[in-house]
Amino acid sequence: MNRSTVLLKKAYYALNKRDIEKALATMHPEVSWPSGPDGACLQGHEEVRSFWTRQWDLVDTDVEPVNISEQENGILLVCVRQVIRDLQENLISDQTLQHSCLIEDGLIRKVEILQRPSALA
């Protein structure tokens, strides 16, 4: 397993455990991060921190990487299973998505959702 794959798995694991500090430690200070169904793009640690802490107050998300493949251009494609439940543990969505990730200086620099979730729109 290469360093980029390990880094991405650490990031997903930290987010699933609601450990925002460990998640942010895997990200470039100027990370570009998607905010999900609305297609907006967050910039930097503070926007990412604010987004995730708000999300966790609204829904219980679990985003598990099932496959990571590196492309010729250095982009990593991550196939994830995303399960979203309300705070009473009722299932809202269970779907497979694809994320595109760019690693720069050993940190996650940019993440894009190639297939957007519709359950939270």
CORCORVEN-V934197 format. One record per pair of residues at least 24 apart in sequence whose ideal C-beta (glycine too) atoms are under 7 Angstrom apart, sorted by the first residue. I is the first residue (numbers start at 0). J is the second residue. Records with the same first field share a line. If there is no record, write none. Layout:
I->J / J
This chain:
2->105
3->69 / 75 / 102
4->67
6->102 / 107
7->64 / 67 / 75 / 77 / 100
8->64
10->107
11->62 / 63 / 64
14->51 / 62
15->61 / 62
17->55
19->48 / 51 / 52
23->47 / 48
25->106 / 107
26->106 / 107
27->103 / 104 / 106 / 107 / 108
30->107 / 108
31->109
32->110
33->110 / 111 / 112
35->116 / 119
36->115 / 116 / 117 / 119 / 120
38->115
58->83 / 84 / 85 / 91
59->84 / 86
74->99 / 100 / 101
75->100 / 102
81->116
83->118 / 119
91->118
92->116 / 118
